[in-house]
Amino acid sequence: MKGNIAAIVLVVLGVFFLLTNLGLISISLRELLRVWWPVALIAVGVALFFTPGNKGK
């Protein structure tokens, strides 16, 4: 599952940068990260919660 998530993130980032370079969207990455950075923390927490590991210990 980790490989799939990394692939999806790379595709989404690539599409975002392509659309920005083509002038189809005009979103500042700095503004986007400044506002939405807590979502990254939430995503990491959810991923850790659902990742199978040593639950018996």
C-alpha positions in Angstrom: 0.0 0.0 0.0 2.9 2.4 0.7 4.1 2.1 -2.9 0.6 3.0 -4.2 0.3 6.1 -1.9 3.8 7.3 -3.0 2.8 6.8 -6.7 -0.5 8.7 -6.2 1.3 11.6 -4.5 3.9 11.8 -7.3 1.2 11.8 -10.0 -0.9 14.5 -8.2 2.2 16.7 -7.7 3.2 16.2 -11.3 -0.2 17.2 -12.5 -0.2 20.2 -10.2 3.1 21.5 -11.5 2.2 20.8 -15.1 -1.0 22.7 -14.9 0.8 25.6 -13.2 3.5 25.6 -15.9 0.9 25.6 -18.6 -0.8 28.6 -17.0 -4.1 26.7 -16.5 -4.1 27.3 -12.8 -2.4 30.0 -10.8 -2.0 28.7 -7.3 1.0 29.6 -5.2 2.6 26.5 -3.7 3.7 28.6 -0.8 0.2 29.8 0.0 -1.2 26.3 -0.5 1.4 24.9 2.0 0.9 27.7 4.4 -2.8 27.0 4.7 -3.0 23.3 4.3 0.1 21.9 6.0 -1.9 20.3 8.9 -3.5 18.0 6.4 0.0 16.3 5.9 0.1 15.6 9.7 -3.4 14.1 9.6 -2.5 12.0 6.6 0.6 10.6 8.2 -1.3 9.9 11.4 -4.0 8.0 9.5 -1.5 6.1 7.5 0.3 5.0 10.7 -3.0 4.0 12.3 -3.9 1.7 9.4 -0.4 0.4 8.7 -0.1 -3.2 9.9 2.7 -3.6 12.4 3.7 -5.3 15.7 0.3 -4.9 17.5 1.0 -7.8 19.7 3.7 -6.1 21.7 
